[in-house]
């Protein structure tokens, strides 16, 4: 997600899918706009200070009103 890095930021692993695509794929159909791969969870790494901020950033890029669902938000442990 686009954002200027700040001190205290962490990397979060965010899993998202599209519920409309998932429903159509189960019926052997395809969405008019989104590819079938959106039926499965897609993982994005997001730089944010908190899990809530990561969720908010993803929600702007993949809006719920277009069928996107955030399945999980997990902080990544950096080695």
PELIN-V475759 format. One record per helix or strand of 2 or more residues. SS is the DSSP state (alpha for helix, beta for strand). FROM is the first residue (numbers start at 0). TO is the last residue. If there is no record, write none. Layout:
ss = {SS:SS}
from = {FROM:FROM}
to = {TO:TO}
//
This chain:
ss = {beta:alpha:alpha:beta:alpha:alpha:beta}
from = {9:18:35:41:50:63:67}
to = {17:25:38:47:60:65:74}
//
